Amino acid sequence: MSARTVHRAGRASKAPDDYATSNDAPVIADRSAECALVELSFEQQNIQRAVELGVGIDDLTVPELREVFTAQLAIFRRGQGPDPAAVRRELGPRAQALELWLDENSVEATEVAGSVETFASIVMDRARRRHVVEQARAVVDICEAPTSRDPAQLDRAIDELRSTALASAQSDPWNWVSASQLAEPLPVTPWVVPGLQLGPGRPASIQAYGGGMKSLAAASLVVACAAGVSVFGTFPVGRQKSCAWIDHEMGLRASQRRFQRLARGREIDLRELPIKLSALPRMKLTDPRARDAFMRAGDGVELAVLDSFRASTPGVDENDSAIRDYVDVLLEVSERTGVTWVVLHHCGKTRDGHEDGRQKGRGSSALFDAWGTVFDFAKESDAIRRVSMTKCHPEAAGPIAPFFIEVVDVAQEGDPTAGVVVRYRTDEQVRPPKPVTASLETDIERVVGALAREGRSTSIDAIVALAGINLGRGRSAVRTALSRGQIERLGTARDPIFRVCVRTPIPPLDAGRPGDGTSSVRGMDVSDVERTSSGRRTSSQREGALHG
């Protein structure tokens, strides 16, 4: 039995039968928090803090964890430190079995996702909720009893329920953090895809019009993360990640076909991937039980995709600023479980303001405020979309530069669309630059320099005037600078704003580059898809395969 630094415990475990309930169950304990609390309590100061906060044996639901925590408490109350060796002696013959259980149901990591205060708060809060539910069920049982009801018994049950609910409501709702806790060094951000700034916290959003390839791109992201291979053939993932897909739009057959095609496109065995999918679930974000249900869905999952936000919030006015409350549910789930959310969101109807990606998403601007990383997909051609990051992750240095993704069919066994890949493309690959003369380069330097000194401008002609060059040459220079990403256009179609771009460069294309070797799944790099002489795309040999 060993004390560990816990990142998110209990990921691989399954719920015991006595509390492995369906989505209709009102409450279920957060096994990850319980496991993390017990792991941290192998240290003297942590078990002392847990006792001070009032954590008790009855607050835990997992039998194995209750046994270990009982031993830790017994040792602590004797004035000794509950280190692993002492706990092993206290447990006696049960020590070996419980040690094996902890090893199988805990995840070791170099980061700590929460303090003992955090996990104790989660465990105690869930225990209070369970107690309220138990009291409510007792009242219902009395009311539904087939025999004559005892009014006095019903009154007592109602009084107990009222007392329990009041005690739960009066518990500290603030989750205060002390100055000493604020001063603790922060762990490394547990990115799911560092290059795309996808990590825990506020949900990321992919926004596009209908048919904008957001679902296909997100499914490609999930397959790559589950396999441990690079996303779009460019953005490294590292090890395999456990993933979930909540489908409110497509249905099982359509989703199943999409994931099968993506797996074939990269020559990955879909059966080996840690992916689970819920097609057309009854649970929506608007359901009163959503917080608990999504907490269960996120427990043990590292990346979860919700398709789509509109379909998960039926009957809600998306133009009301209160719509962000449903995004905040996912934020709370991420805070508790460590899951990274990616939410697919539709763009609104074309109108002034949609030149600015920050205003493209449907509904209230409060939604944009609530999202973490935000990606905007814009159509370049039937098979290509331009991807712009209109909002970066709060822990990132800044947005990455725009890039392109291309959807390519992969032929197998006579079926021209058996597989599909989504691959990264640069601006130069999608929009081959025209030969630039030395004089045009000089003009570009002059317009970019003039705009940088001015800060911003409201028209192309105004930029040319600032640079003091011929109008025709100047316009060509500004358009070339725009296509290169040296200048960006914001604002609306009627009132544009031009300014010099200052962006974080994206990683270089790593077509055919091996992965980090941590995954057991073999996958073909998306760049290993070439056109045949007939124009149809097909897969290449396995030499270019990625090893996740």
PyMOL commands that set and color helices and strands:
alter all, ss='L'
color gray80, all
select helices_A, chain A and resi 17-19+31-40+44-53+57-59+63-77+84-105+116-143+151-169+179-182+194-196+214-227+252-265+270-272+290-298+309-312+321-337+357-359+365-370+427-430+438-454+460-467+471-484+542-544
alter helices_A, ss='H'
color red, helices_A
select strands_A, chain A and resi 204-208+243-247+275-279+303-307+340-346+374-379+384-391+403-412+415-425+487-491+496-500+522-524+529-531+537-539+545-547
alter strands_A, ss='S'
color yellow, strands_A
deselect
rebuild
show_as cartoon
